[in-house]
Amino acid sequence: MQDFFGSVRRSLAFNSPPLAAEEPTSTSTTPSSLVDRISSSVRMSRVFSTKPYSPPPIRWRKGELIGCGASGHVYMGMNLDSGELLAVKQVLIPSNGAMKERTQDHIKGLEEEVKLLKNLSHPNIVRYLGIVREEESLNILLEFVPGGSISSLLGKFGPFPEPVIRSYTKQLLQGLEYLHNNGIMHRDIKGANILVDNKGCIKLADFGASKQVVELATITGAKSMKGTVYWMAPEVILQTGHSCSADIWSVGCTVIEMATGKPPWSQQYQEVAAFYFIGSTKSHAEIPEHLSAEAKDFLLQCLQKEPNMRPDATNLLQHPFITGKFLESRPIVDILIMEPLFNQENSEISLQSHPTDLNIL
């Protein structure tokens, strides 16, 4: 309230012209009343200003290198005002005149996009904090997630058990549902772009502005398709036009990655061969045999060749593999009891198996 009255007083003192300078336009015009002047000052005061508030830029300091991507380097950073740790994605800007001119539109578009992405907030997506342009680089400031990526965890611990895959996939779909509802495609879902904190909460990274970053890095020659082909939907490879359903295909590929420790197709094809095979084949990636029937069905739905046949993230969140409801009616352990059966004709013993529920014993 004090701020309000202070703003009004300043407007009265500095914005109201002196009466001596007023030139009446008609003999019938009367001087403005005090109420009129106050009303005018209120409208002019910054309390009621329609100009959007622009917070000051984040003061930060770059720390150690924590990751290298196809389109830039990622450093740890520190907010010099709050002490908060940051992740800083740094994309180089070309220094020569011709290439520098070509990048200006991409840089401006990226800055505008990051301003919009700062308004997004969900437990399963990495927060965008701001963007800082320097002479030779563009720095995107992001929420720091300490646990590393799914890809790095697979390297440390090997393939995940199905309960972990279910937990991570559910959170992945929740973050993806939020992005899709806000009109944002991720475009590059894979284990390396899914971060895990120390409590098992996963966060999607490299969404939204990733297309602008890729285009900028392509101009500078830093971008390659290395490591991304195995997760790409056929329509993306064929460039026939794609939508959010392409992200669903990548979710299926990421589940296979978590279950096997390796990207789909990677055991059969090198990247160039996989690029042509995925674009032309009518089959899907090999589904791991050790997964439950529900997990296999989930993968079959994600890996539909036709994009319009794939469920969206909202529907997949109701799939039995994600909800885990099928576990409630399943016995804790299935035992195979082998009973010898005597064959009268050839006097041989054969074995027949009977699955038995432990709860009955």
Order of alpha helices (4+ residues) and beta strands (2+ residues): alpha-alpha-beta-beta-beta-alpha-beta-beta-alpha-alpha-beta-beta-alpha-alpha-alpha-alpha-alpha-alpha-alpha-beta-beta
